[in-house]
Amino acid sequence: MASPKTLEIVTATVPVLEQHGVAITTVFYRNMFNEHPELLDIFNETNQKLGRQQTALATTVLAAAKHLDKLATLLPQVTQISHKHRALQILPEHYPIVGKYLIGAIKEVLGEAATDDIITAWTEAYDEIASVFIQIEHGMYKEAMWKGFAPFKVTEKIATATDIAAFTVVPVNDNEDSNEDIDLNKLKLTAGQYITVKTDPTDSDHIALRHYSLYSASTDAGIQFAVRRDNRNEHHGLVSNYMHDQLEVGDTVLLSAPAGDFALNQDLVQQNEIPLVLMSAGVGVTPVLSMLEAQVLANPKRPIIWIYACQNATHHAFSDQVEALLAKAENVEKHIFYFESGQLLDAAWLETLPKPADIYVCGSMPFMESMIDGLVGLDHGVDSVHYEPFGPKMSLGG
């Protein structure tokens, strides 16, 4: 536990760091990468260029600092971030490096206002926060289905929408770089999880890591995940375009073990009173598709409300798979929204959803914010609204 003096100083200085948070983390990343360019192989270069990671880091550290005396209250958020860290292979030895440059950035940005007492207090606070992450991630590394990044061969690549490709991969167990054999029959995937792909794109000087959700928890054919092509501007699409344009059947790709805590509430899967609401947009359909599959296999009698939004029919992903699964369920509602046709999935429409309901939402950050705000505003409890945004979350890296 942090000392009383540290708690007092940190609490008093959080507002100052909030004011300068992004400036501090911008300086932090600049200095750290100048002296440790190898860390660019872990951190998302695109999010760095767009300033997203700076904001995410500032938000994370400040939120933890505000609750330094009761970090347990942040356990869900810490666990969510730790899943990302384990997937990216962020290790205990990375934390002192982050701490050194973060504290250095505080001194640089605040100047004379960063007294010795303030720096000492924030150093102790960071060490306390880091120790919590390290402890949680230690357990996750022990439970991971395989160590590090293992080679997998692409056995199928299908365009499931104009901008989304679905991949199936199987382990390459005879590769000399593999540190262990992986038996597909023994893997126990959870609907809603994601894998992390490690690539070396020709358009980058660094290794690039990206998370992609599983669209099935079955391993009968292999591990199955989907990738949306991202061409929004010059900062986007480094890995997704490589996956779409260069990675083909027969090629090998490196994956870390599945991660993530976006999962069905197992206490409700076998009951038929509280309906399951699966709501997604674009490639956000991927993890909720795996949840639909899991629910239908476990209990097809449960009421299911399927809600999907995308640009138009050509962008409608996994439509055949969804139809096949919904046909196996006994109590289904399906609602499709095409934005180009003026069909709006808005707060007014959300009023039609039953209460109580067990709701799972996935999509872009704007979609997530709109849906969650609407649902909470309609008195759907925060415990009944589960989400997985596609985009950077609060994180110490990744």
GICOR-V600649 format. One record per residue. RES is the residue in one small letter. SS is DSSP state (h for helix, s for strand, l for the rest). PHI is phi as a letter, one per 30 degrees, with the letter a starting at -180 (999 if undefined). Layout:
res | ss | phi
RES | SS | PHI
RES | SS | PHI
This chain:
res | ss | phi
m | l | 999
a | l | d
s | l | d
p | h | e
k | h | d
t | h | d
l | h | e
e | h | d
i | h | d
v | h | d
t | h | e
a | h | d
t | h | c
v | h | e
p | h | e
v | h | d
l | h | d
e | h | d
q | h | d
h | h | c
g | h | e
v | h | d
a | h | d
i | h | d
t | h | d
t | h | d
v | h | d
f | h | e
y | h | d
r | h | e
n | h | d
m | h | d
f | h | d
n | h | d
e | h | c
h | l | b
p | h | d
e | h | d
l | h | d
l | h | d
d | h | d
i | l | c
f | l | d
n | l | d
e | h | d
t | h | d
n | h | d
q | h | d
k | h | d
l | h | d
g | l | i
r | h | d
q | h | d
q | h | d
t | h | d
a | h | d
l | h | d
a | h | e
t | h | d
t | h | d
v | h | d
l | h | d
a | h | d
a | h | d
a | h | d
k | h | d
h | l | c
l | h | d
d | h | d
k | h | b
l | h | d
a | h | d
t | h | d
l | h | c
l | h | e
p | h | e
q | h | d
v | h | d
t | h | d
q | h | d
i | h | d
s | h | d
h | h | e
k | h | d
h | h | d
r | h | d
a | h | d
l | h | d
q | l | i
i | l | d
l | l | c
p | h | e
e | h | d
h | h | d
y | h | d
p | h | d
i | h | d
v | h | e
g | h | d
k | h | e
y | h | d
l | h | d
i | h | d
g | h | d
a | h | d
i | h | d
k | h | d
e | h | d
v | h | d
l | h | d
g | h | i
e | h | d
a | h | d
a | l | d
t | l | d
d | h | e
d | h | d
i | h | d
i | h | d
t | h | d
a | h | d
w | h | d
t | h | d
e | h | d
a | h | d
y | h | d
d | h | d
e | h | d
i | h | d
a | h | d
s | h | d
v | h | d
f | h | d
i | h | d
q | h | d
i | h | d
e | h | d
h | h | e
g | h | d
m | h | d
y | h | d
k | h | d
e | h | c
a | l | e
m | l | d
w | l | a
k | l | c
g | l | h
f | s | c
a | s | c
p | s | d
f | s | b
k | s | c
v | s | d
t | s | c
e | s | a
k | s | b
i | s | b
a | s | d
t | s | c
a | s | a
t | l | e
d | l | b
i | s | b
a | s | c
a | s | c
f | s | c
t | s | b
v | s | b
v | s | b
p | s | d
v | l | c
n | l | d
d | l | c
n | l | d
e | l | d
d | l | d
s | l | d
n | l | d
e | l | a
d | l | d
i | l | c
d | l | c
l | h | e
n | h | d
k | h | c
l | l | d
k | l | c
l | l | d
t | l | c
a | l | e
g | l | j
q | l | d
y | s | b
i | s | c
t | s | b
v | s | c
k | s | c
t | s | b
d | l | b
p | l | d
t | l | d
d | l | d
s | l | b
d | l | d
h | l | b
i | l | d
a | s | b
l | s | c
r | s | b
h | s | c
y | s | b
s | s | d
l | s | d
y | l | c
s | l | a
a | l | c
s | l | d
t | l | c
d | l | e
a | l | c
g | l | k
i | s | c
q | s | b
f | s | b
a | s | b
v | s | b
r | s | c
r | l | d
d | l | c
n | l | b
r | l | d
n | l | a
e | l | d
h | l | d
h | l | c
g | l | i
l | h | e
v | h | d
s | h | d
n | h | d
y | h | d
m | h | d
h | h | d
d | h | c
q | l | c
l | l | d
e | l | b
v | l | e
g | l | j
d | l | d
t | s | c
v | s | b
l | s | c
l | s | b
s | s | c
a | s | d
p | s | e
a | s | b
g | l | j
d | l | c
f | l | d
a | l | b
l | l | d
n | l | d
q | h | d
d | h | d
l | h | c
v | h | d
q | l | c
q | l | c
n | l | b
e | l | c
i | l | c
p | s | d
l | s | c
v | s | c
l | s | c
m | s | b
s | s | b
a | s | b
g | h | h
v | h | d
g | h | d
v | h | d
t | h | e
p | h | d
v | h | d
l | h | d
s | h | d
m | h | d
l | h | e
e | h | e
a | h | d
q | h | d
v | h | d
l | h | d
a | h | d
n | l | a
p | l | d
k | l | d
r | l | d
p | l | d
i | s | b
i | s | c
w | s | c
i | s | b
y | s | b
a | s | b
c | s | a
q | l | d
n | l | a
a | h | d
t | h | d
h | h | c
h | l | d
a | l | d
f | l | h
s | h | d
d | h | d
q | h | d
v | h | d
e | h | e
a | h | d
l | h | d
l | h | d
a | l | d
k | l | d
a | l | d
e | l | c
n | l | b
v | s | b
e | s | b
k | s | b
h | s | b
i | s | c
f | s | b
y | s | c
f | h | d
e | h | d
s | h | c
g | l | i
q | l | d
l | l | c
l | l | c
d | l | b
a | h | d
a | h | d
w | h | d
l | h | e
e | l | d
t | l | d
l | l | d
p | l | d
k | l | b
p | l | d
a | s | a
d | s | c
i | s | c
y | s | b
v | s | b
c | s | a
g | s | l
s | s | d
m | h | d
p | h | d
f | h | d
m | h | e
e | h | d
s | h | d
m | h | d
i | h | d
d | h | e
g | h | d
l | h | d
v | h | d
g | h | d
l | l | c
d | l | i
h | l | d
g | l | d
v | h | d
d | h | d
s | h | c
v | s | c
h | s | c
y | s | b
e | s | b
p | s | d
f | s | c
g | l | l
p | l | d
k | l | c
m | l | e
s | l | a
l | l | d
g | l | l
g | l | j
